[in-house]
Amino acid sequence: MKLVQFYRELFLEAVQEFEPVWKEEENILFGYRWHKNTYPLLEQFQIKEAEPDHPVLMYSLVLPESYLQTTIYEEVRQYSSPFDVSIMIMNRRLWLNAAIQTNKLQSSVMGFMNHARSELTNILECTIKFSIHGKFVMHKK
């Protein structure tokens, strides 16, 4: 069994127990990917094959177009995290990502996902608080 398959099995066991709403996508090159629709955001989790032998775990939040007008780029650049935090634009949406190679993993796969979710949510909250005095205003419920 390849390491990427091992981590897939760990993820499947964990989400079956704790978050069974994750849907696996098919025909993914070089790994596995799942998504979960959480209004108003889409969440994504990937396990990617990487060189030399350690897969990469990546948790992402897909943000709506309105975030293109915020300070999120600066927040990501300045944010200190144990993960590789990045942001990319694809189809007028922002993908806020947290990734780690499995050889640097210090928790379970589900532990990584929950910690990454928390880190990315912190970035979003900083962006929203900072942007209240500018053009972008998002009201919390």
N, CA, C and O of each residue as an XYZ file, in Angstrom:
564
protein
N       0.851     -1.175      0.000
C       0.000      0.000      0.000
C       0.899      1.241      0.000
O       1.854      1.327      0.772
N       0.584      2.189     -0.866
C       1.326      3.445     -0.915
C       0.881      4.337      0.242
O      -0.230      4.205      0.758
N       1.770      5.247      0.638
C       1.446      6.157      1.744
C       0.205      6.992      1.450
O      -0.602      7.227      2.350
N       0.039      7.434      0.233
C      -1.128      8.249     -0.106
C      -2.415      7.452      0.117
O      -3.425      8.020      0.534
N      -2.391      6.162     -0.152
C      -3.563      5.317      0.092
C      -3.802      5.123      1.596
O      -4.941      5.096      2.061
N      -2.703      4.989      2.340
C      -2.801      4.859      3.791
C      -3.488      6.081      4.398
O      -4.383      5.940      5.233
N      -3.073      7.274      3.983
C      -3.682      8.503      4.514
C      -5.123      8.655      4.053
O      -5.949      9.210      4.777
N      -5.431      8.172      2.864
C      -6.822      8.179      2.396
C      -7.689      7.340      3.331
O      -8.777      7.762      3.722
N      -7.204      6.155      3.686
C      -7.960      5.281      4.578
C      -8.157      5.938      5.950
O      -9.239      5.852      6.532
N      -7.116      6.590      6.461
C      -7.248      7.291      7.741
C      -8.311      8.386      7.662
O      -9.131      8.533      8.569
N      -8.287      9.152      6.566
C      -9.265     10.222      6.405
C     -10.683      9.651      6.299
O     -11.606     10.161      6.933
N     -10.855      8.605      5.507
C     -12.181      8.003      5.340
C     -12.742      7.498      6.666
O     -13.921      7.695      6.957
N     -11.904      6.852      7.465
C     -12.349      6.368      8.776
C     -12.767      7.527      9.682
O     -13.786      7.454     10.368
N     -11.975      8.586      9.675
C     -12.263      9.726     10.552
C     -13.537     10.444     10.145
O     -14.374     10.739     10.997
N     -13.700     10.729      8.863
C     -14.897     11.478      8.465
C     -16.150     10.626      8.563
O     -17.238     11.152      8.797
N     -16.014      9.325      8.388
C     -17.180      8.462      8.566
C     -17.694      8.573     10.003
O     -18.901      8.540     10.245
N     -16.776      8.705     10.937
C     -17.136      8.802     12.350
C     -17.591     10.205     12.748
O     -18.578     10.348     13.469
N     -16.878     11.253     12.284
C     -17.088     12.602     12.807
C     -17.739     13.602     11.853
O     -18.454     14.495     12.306
N     -17.511     13.476     10.553
C     -18.077     14.416      9.577
C     -18.473     13.663      8.306
O     -17.814     13.818      7.278
N     -19.512     12.866      8.349
C     -19.860     12.022      7.196
C     -20.394     12.777      5.969
O     -20.786     12.143      4.989
N     -20.417     14.094      6.003
C     -20.939     14.867      4.869
C     -19.898     15.106      3.768
O     -20.237     15.648      2.716
N     -18.641     14.712      3.991
C     -17.613     14.895      2.964
C     -17.896     13.970      1.786
O     -18.225     12.798      1.972
N     -17.767     14.505      0.570
C     -17.998     13.751     -0.667
C     -16.682     13.620     -1.424
O     -16.007     14.614     -1.694
N     -16.331     12.397     -1.759
C     -15.084     12.171     -2.500
C     -15.296     12.454     -3.979
O     -16.314     12.072     -4.557
N     -14.340     13.116     -4.573
C     -14.375     13.402     -6.005
C     -13.632     12.293     -6.742
O     -12.730     11.660     -6.193
N     -14.022     12.073     -7.982
C     -13.412     11.003     -8.773
C     -12.459     11.567     -9.809
O     -12.487     12.756    -10.127
N     -11.620     10.692    -10.325
C     -10.682     11.015    -11.404
C      -9.737     12.156    -11.056
O      -9.536     13.071    -11.855
N      -9.164     12.100     -9.870
C      -8.201     13.096     -9.425
C      -6.801     12.542     -9.687
O      -6.467     11.438     -9.258
N      -5.999     13.314    -10.388
C      -4.633     12.896    -10.661
C      -3.765     13.097     -9.433
O      -3.889     14.108     -8.741
N      -2.899     12.155     -9.160
C      -1.882     12.272     -8.117
C      -2.447     12.433     -6.711
O      -1.904     13.199     -5.914
N      -3.515     11.729     -6.396
C      -4.021     11.772     -5.037
C      -5.525     11.664     -4.941
O      -6.183     11.077     -5.800
N      -6.054     12.239     -3.882
C      -7.487     12.167     -3.570
C      -7.991     13.540     -3.145
O      -7.236     14.367     -2.633
N      -9.291     13.765     -3.370
C      -9.882     15.054     -2.999
C     -11.335     14.844     -2.591
O     -12.064     14.047     -3.182
N     -11.732     15.592     -1.556
C     -13.101     15.589     -1.057
C     -13.576     17.029     -0.933
O     -12.766     17.950     -0.833
N     -14.888     17.218     -0.939
C     -15.439     18.550     -0.716
C     -16.647     18.439      0.218
O     -17.263     17.385      0.377
N     -16.945     19.585      0.821
C     -18.062     19.682      1.758
C     -18.644     21.076      1.598
O     -17.925     22.068      1.722
N     -19.923     21.158      1.327
C     -20.581     22.455      1.215
C     -21.059     22.894      2.591
O     -21.942     22.281      3.191
N     -20.458     23.960      3.066
C     -20.819     24.550      4.351
C     -21.206     25.987      4.050
O     -20.338     26.823      3.799
N     -22.491     26.279      4.072
C     -22.923     27.613      3.701
C     -22.224     28.652      4.563
O     -22.195     28.476      5.781
N     -21.676     29.693      4.031
C     -21.627     30.096      2.628
C     -20.342     29.654      1.910
O     -20.098     30.068      0.777
N     -19.526     28.825      2.555
C     -18.241     28.449      1.977
C     -18.199     26.984      1.561
O     -18.916     26.143      2.103
N     -17.355     26.707      0.603
C     -17.052     25.343      0.209
C     -15.739     24.966      0.883
O     -14.781     25.739      0.858
N     -15.692     23.791      1.478
C     -14.465     23.281      2.073
C     -13.939     22.165      1.181
O     -14.711     21.445      0.548
N     -12.622     22.032      1.138
C     -12.011     20.992      0.329
C     -10.839     20.388      1.102
O     -10.104     21.096      1.789
N     -10.677     19.083      0.980
C      -9.547     18.398      1.590
C      -8.895     17.542      0.520
O      -9.576     16.830     -0.218
N      -7.564     17.614      0.439
C      -6.834     16.847     -0.563
C      -5.679     16.097      0.076
O      -5.082     16.544      1.055
N      -5.388     14.965     -0.496
C      -4.169     14.224     -0.186
C      -3.472     14.067     -1.525
O      -3.968     13.392     -2.426
N      -2.306     14.705     -1.640
C      -1.589     14.709     -2.915
C      -0.298     13.912     -2.799
O       0.422     13.992     -1.804
N      -0.030     13.147     -3.842
C       1.268     12.479     -3.916
C       2.321     13.545     -4.165
O       2.118     14.461     -4.962
N       3.446     13.417     -3.477
C       4.533     14.383     -3.631
C       5.863     13.650     -3.553
O       5.950     12.540     -3.028
N       6.866     14.273     -4.072
C       8.207     13.696     -4.013
C       8.879     14.142     -2.728
O       8.607     15.257     -2.282
N       9.716     13.367     -2.117
C      10.116     12.042     -2.548
C       9.066     10.982     -2.230
O       8.617     10.289     -3.143
N       8.656     10.828     -0.971
C       7.688      9.777     -0.638
C       6.584     10.227      0.300
O       5.748      9.414      0.694
N       6.560     11.484      0.662
C       5.625     11.943      1.677
C       4.486     12.732      1.052
O       4.701     13.812      0.502
N       3.271     12.194      1.136
C       2.111     12.929      0.600
C       1.920     14.261      1.312
O       2.435     14.476      2.409
N       1.174     15.145      0.673
C       0.838     16.447      1.235
C      -0.651     16.456      1.554
O      -1.477     16.056      0.733
N      -0.981     16.914      2.752
C      -2.376     17.119      3.145
C      -2.686     18.588      2.936
O      -1.900     19.452      3.324
N      -3.832     18.878      2.321
C      -4.212     20.267      2.095
C      -5.693     20.459      2.399
O      -6.557     19.763      1.866
N      -5.951     21.421      3.270
C      -7.317     21.820      3.589
C      -7.530     23.203      2.992
O      -6.670     24.074      3.126
N      -8.673     23.415      2.331
C      -8.943     24.696      1.671
C     -10.345     25.191      1.985
O     -11.282     24.411      2.158
N     -10.459     26.507      2.052
C     -11.749     27.187      2.074
C     -11.867     27.932      0.755
O     -10.943     28.641      0.354
N     -12.995     27.776      0.081
C     -13.224     28.474     -1.178
C     -14.106     29.672     -0.870
O     -15.247     29.533     -0.429
N     -13.543     30.863     -1.115
C     -14.201     32.104     -0.736
C     -14.886     32.747     -1.928
O     -14.408     32.623     -3.055
N     -15.998     33.430     -1.697
C     -16.711     34.088     -2.797
C     -15.932     35.277     -3.361
O     -14.963     35.746     -2.763
N     -16.370     35.742     -4.508
C     -15.726     36.826     -5.243
C     -15.579     38.098     -4.400
O     -14.647     38.873     -4.618
N     -16.465     38.320     -3.461
C     -16.404     39.541     -2.652
C     -15.088     39.659     -1.879
O     -14.688     40.771     -1.534
N     -14.420     38.571     -1.605
C     -13.144     38.611     -0.893
C     -12.003     39.142     -1.753
O     -10.924     39.434     -1.237
N     -12.230     39.270     -3.053
C     -11.198     39.840     -3.921
C     -10.934     41.304     -3.574
O      -9.872     41.837     -3.896
N     -11.889     41.951     -2.924
C     -11.771     43.373     -2.584
C     -11.357     43.603     -1.141
O     -11.553     44.700     -0.617
N     -10.793     42.603     -0.488
C     -10.425     42.735      0.930
C      -8.914     42.778      1.109
O      -8.148     42.806      0.146
N      -8.518     42.781      2.361
C      -7.093     42.768      2.721
C      -6.581     41.344      2.935
O      -5.530     41.154      3.549
N      -7.288     40.367      2.450
C      -6.929     38.975      2.751
C      -5.520     38.618      2.272
O      -4.854     37.789      2.892
N      -5.066     39.223      1.197
C      -3.717     38.927      0.699
C      -2.666     39.318      1.736
O      -1.724     38.565      1.981
N      -2.826     40.484      2.341
C      -1.896     40.940      3.364
C      -1.992     40.064      4.615
O      -0.980     39.756      5.244
N      -3.205     39.672      4.967
C      -3.389     38.821      6.146
C      -2.675     37.480      5.958
O      -2.025     36.989      6.881
N      -2.792     36.891      4.779
C      -2.135     35.611      4.505
C      -0.623     35.785      4.543
O       0.085     34.955      5.114
N      -0.131     36.846      3.945
C       1.316     37.090      3.875
C       1.912     37.257      5.272
O       3.029     36.803      5.525
N       1.187     37.895      6.169
C       1.705     38.189      7.512
C       1.397     37.096      8.538
O       1.960     37.106      9.633
N       0.530     36.176      8.205
C       0.060     35.190      9.172
C       1.127     34.138      9.455
O       1.710     33.563      8.535
N       1.372     33.898     10.731
C       2.335     32.880     11.154
C       1.579     31.588     11.467
O       0.634     31.585     12.256
N       2.008     30.494     10.841
C       1.303     29.237     10.994
C       2.282     28.065     10.911
O       3.322     28.172     10.261
N       1.957     26.954     11.562
C       2.797     25.769     11.406
C       2.603     25.104     10.034
O       3.331     24.178      9.675
N       1.624     25.584      9.284
C       1.322     25.034      7.963
C       1.790     25.991      6.869
O       2.068     27.163      7.124
N       1.870     25.472      5.665
C       2.120     26.323      4.507
C       0.780     26.929      4.117
O      -0.077     26.245      3.557
N       0.599     28.205      4.413
C      -0.661     28.891      4.122
C      -0.481     29.658      2.823
O       0.503     30.375      2.640
N      -1.444     29.499      1.924
C      -1.362     30.178      0.632
C      -2.755     30.580      0.180
O      -3.766     30.172      0.752
N      -2.770     31.388     -0.858
C      -4.027     31.819     -1.443
C      -3.856     31.827     -2.955
O      -2.809     32.222     -3.468
N      -4.879     31.393     -3.656
C      -4.833     31.437     -5.114
C      -6.202     31.829     -5.653
O      -7.228     31.630     -5.001
N      -6.195     32.383     -6.842
C      -7.432     32.794     -7.497
C      -7.694     31.846     -8.656
O      -6.814     31.576     -9.473
N      -8.927     31.346     -8.710
C      -9.329     30.478     -9.799
C     -10.822     30.692    -10.039
O     -11.627     30.533     -9.122
N     -11.184     31.044    -11.244
C     -12.593     31.276    -11.602
C     -13.263     32.329    -10.715
O     -14.390     32.140    -10.256
N     -12.556     33.444    -10.478
C     -13.049     34.579     -9.686
C     -13.396     34.196     -8.255
O     -14.203     34.865     -7.609
N     -12.798     33.132     -7.761
C     -12.952     32.724     -6.369
C     -11.572     32.578     -5.768
O     -10.605     32.272     -6.466
N     -11.489     32.797     -4.473
C     -10.227     32.648     -3.758
C     -10.187     31.296     -3.058
O     -11.162     30.867     -2.441
N      -9.068     30.653     -3.165
C      -8.841     29.391     -2.475
C      -7.817     29.670     -1.376
O      -6.645     29.917     -1.660
N      -8.257     29.629     -0.144
C      -7.397     29.834      1.007
C      -6.974     28.450      1.493
O      -7.817     27.639      1.874
N      -5.659     28.179      1.480
C      -5.151     26.827      1.687
C      -4.201     26.738      2.872
O      -3.453     27.670      3.166
N      -4.249     25.600      3.541
C      -3.264     25.242      4.559
C      -2.790     23.833      4.217
O      -3.600     22.920      4.054
N      -1.468     23.661      4.107
C      -0.918     22.372      3.696
C       0.258     21.970      4.575
O       0.928     22.806      5.180
N       0.484     20.652      4.624
C       1.631     20.124      5.354
C       2.023     18.784      4.743
O       1.162     17.999      4.347
N       3.324     18.529      4.668
C       3.780     17.211      4.243
C       3.580     16.248      5.399
O       3.768     16.616      6.559
N       3.202     15.023      5.087
C       2.871     14.063      6.142
C       4.051     13.730      7.041
O       3.842     13.330      8.187
N       5.274     13.877      6.570
C       6.420     13.603      7.438
C       6.601     14.693      8.504
O       7.379     14.512      9.440
N       5.896     15.810      8.374
C       5.940     16.889      9.370
C       4.674     16.919     10.227
O       4.541     17.756     11.120
N       3.765     16.017      9.955
C       2.482     15.961     10.657
C       2.702     15.588     12.121
O       3.406     14.626     12.426
N       2.092     16.358     13.023
C       2.244     16.096     14.457
C       0.920     15.754     15.116
O       0.806     15.779     16.341
N      -0.071     15.437     14.313
C      -1.380     15.050     14.838
C      -2.001     14.049     13.870
O      -1.357     13.618     12.913
N      -3.232     13.689     14.121
C      -3.959     12.815     13.202
C      -4.367     13.612     11.963
O      -4.239     14.836     11.938
N      -4.848     12.931     10.959
C      -5.327     13.604      9.754
C      -6.493     14.522     10.111
O      -6.549     15.661      9.647
N      -7.405     14.044     10.916
C      -8.540     14.868     11.348
C      -8.073     16.016     12.233
O      -8.626     17.114     12.175
N      -7.058     15.764     13.048
C      -6.486     16.830     13.865
C      -5.897     17.928     12.999
O      -6.068     19.112     13.286
N      -5.197     17.532     11.931
C      -4.673     18.526     10.992
C      -5.810     19.331     10.392
O      -5.759     20.561     10.367
N      -6.845     18.638      9.905
C      -7.937     19.344      9.237
C      -8.607     20.342     10.184
O      -8.897     21.470      9.786
N      -8.849     19.944     11.407
C      -9.490     20.855     12.361
C      -8.584     22.025     12.727
O      -9.055     23.152     12.875
N      -7.294     21.764     12.873
C      -6.352     22.844     13.178
C      -6.248     23.788     11.978
O      -6.234     25.007     12.149
N      -6.175     23.234     10.773
C      -6.108     24.063      9.562
C      -7.380     24.897      9.407
O      -7.310     26.072      9.045
N      -8.521     24.309      9.674
C      -9.802     25.039      9.616
C      -9.777     26.218     10.583
O     -10.211     27.317     10.241
N      -9.276     25.990     11.771
C      -9.174     27.051     12.770
C      -8.229     28.161     12.310
O      -8.545     29.342     12.453
N      -7.078     27.792     11.761
C      -6.108     28.781     11.276
C      -6.708     29.632     10.160
O      -6.578     30.856     10.175
N      -7.361     28.995      9.197
C      -7.934     29.744      8.076
C      -9.103     30.609      8.521
O      -9.305     31.699      7.984
N      -9.871     30.140      9.494
C     -10.960     30.944     10.036
C     -10.406     32.178     10.742
O     -11.001     33.253     10.667
N      -9.277     32.033     11.424
C      -8.628     33.196     12.058
C      -8.255     34.236     11.006
O      -8.466     35.432     11.212
N      -7.711     33.792      9.896
C      -7.358     34.719      8.811
C      -8.604     35.439      8.314
O      -8.569     36.649      8.090
N      -9.702     34.712      8.139
C     -10.950     35.332      7.677
C     -11.453     36.362      8.679
O     -11.897     37.441      8.286
N     -11.390     36.044      9.959
C     -11.852     36.994     10.967
C     -10.988     38.249     10.986
O     -11.506     39.356     11.131
N      -9.677     38.084     10.842
C      -8.797     39.264     10.776
C      -9.123     40.113      9.559
O      -9.119     41.342      9.633
N      -9.402     39.466      8.451
C      -9.749     40.172      7.224
C     -11.051     40.944      7.391
O     -11.150     42.102      6.987
N     -12.032     40.311      7.977
C     -13.335     40.950      8.158
C     -13.224     42.127      9.128
O     -13.769     43.197      8.859
N     -12.528     41.944     10.251
C     -12.372     43.032     11.226
C     -11.631     44.214     10.631
O     -12.031     45.362     10.824
N     -10.547     43.939      9.905
C      -9.757     45.001      9.310
C     -10.532     45.725      8.212
O     -10.361     46.929      8.020
N     -11.375     44.999      7.499
C     -12.070     45.567      6.349
C     -13.342     46.321      6.709
O     -13.933     46.960      5.839
N     -13.778     46.269      7.949
C     -15.020     46.942      8.345
C     -14.931     48.440      8.091
O     -15.937     49.065      7.756
N     -13.754     49.025      8.242
C     -13.614     50.463      8.057
C     -13.321     50.835      6.605
O     -13.207     52.018      6.282
N     -13.200     49.852      5.740
C     -12.934     50.119      4.324
C     -14.183     49.858      3.493
O     -15.306     50.015      3.972
N     -13.976     49.465      2.260
C     -15.084     49.221      1.339
C     -15.831     47.945      1.659
O     -17.054     47.892      1.527
N     -15.111     46.914      2.080
C     -15.693     45.612      2.288
C     -16.255     45.510      3.701
O     -15.515     45.679      4.671
N     -17.531     45.241      3.831
C     -18.147     45.084      5.138
C     -18.935     43.790      5.131
O     -19.791     43.578      4.272
N     -18.644     42.931      6.085
C     -19.382     41.691      6.233
C     -19.956     41.673      7.628
O     -19.215     41.831      8.598
N     -21.249     41.487      7.756
C     -21.878     41.482      9.065
C     -21.956     40.054      9.584
O     -22.376     39.143      8.871
N     -21.549     39.872     10.831
C     -21.645     38.562     11.468
C     -23.039     38.398     12.039
O     -23.664     39.366     12.473
N     -23.513     37.181     12.035
C     -24.824     36.888     12.610
C     -24.683     36.607     14.082
O     -25.677     36.337     14.756
